[in-house]
Amino acid sequence: MHVHVGSDSGMRTTVELSDETRAKLMELAARRGDRGYSAVVEEAVSRYLDEEERRRLGVESARSVIGAMEEEDALGLEASVQALREFWR
């Protein structure tokens, strides 16, 4: 099913949703007192994009410390991780 999604201040966009997803969105919107489900979709997409940005920043932060550990410390950490993995098996 093709659905037009947008808000009064935003642009209209066609999004393809299954009938089941559309029904769930309509039900959620009705419980919230919304006339349509555009606000629900806008909120979900905004949350998803925010989470993706946090994930990207986390990965970027983790990558920035590559090589920051002394060789001896890195080897000790690697040995500890290996020992833990053996214990879990």
N, C-alpha and C positions, 0 to 999 in steps of 0.2 A: 504494500500500500504506500502511496506517496502522500506525504504530509507536509504542509507548509508551516514552518516554524518561524516565529519572529515576535518582536515586541513593538510597542508603539514608537519607541525611539530607535529601533534597530532595523535591520534589513530582513526581508523575507527570504527564506531558504527552503528548498525542497529536501526533505530527509525521507529515506525509505525505511519504514518500520513494519514489522510483522503485525498482523491483526491482534495477536496476543499482547504484544508490547503496547500497541496503541490503546487497547482496552485497559491495561494496567495503568497507563498514564492518565487516561480519562478518570478512572476510579480514584487515583491519588489526587488528582486536581479537584475532583468533586469533594473528597474528604477535607481538603484544605479550603474549600469554598471558592475555588477559582472557576471561572466560566470555561476556560480552555486549559490546555496543558502546556502552552508556550512557556509560562513561568517555570514550570517544573523542568522542562527540557533545558531552558537557559541556566537554571541553577545547577543541574547535573553536569552540563558541559563546562560551566565555570569551575566547578569543583574538580572535574577531571583535569582540566588544563592547569589549575593551581597545583594539583598533586604531581602532574608530570613535570612542572617547573621545579618543585621541591626535589623530586627524584633526580632530575638533571643536575641541579646544584649539589646534591649529595654525592653523586658520582664524580662530578668535577672536583669537589672538595677532597674526596678519597684519592682521586688520581694525582692531586697536587702533592700528596705526601709520599708518593712513590720515590724511593731513593733517599728518604729523609731519615731512615733508621740505620744505625751503624751495623756493619756486616755481622759482628758477633751477636748483637741483639736479634737481628733478623734470623740468624741460624737457630738461636735459642727458641724463638717464637715458632719457627717452622717445626722444630723437634717437639715442642709442646703440643702443637696442633696434631701432628702425626700420632703422638701418644694418645691423645683424646680420641682420635678416629679409631685407633685400634681397640680402645676400651669400649666404644659404642657398638662395635661389630659383634 
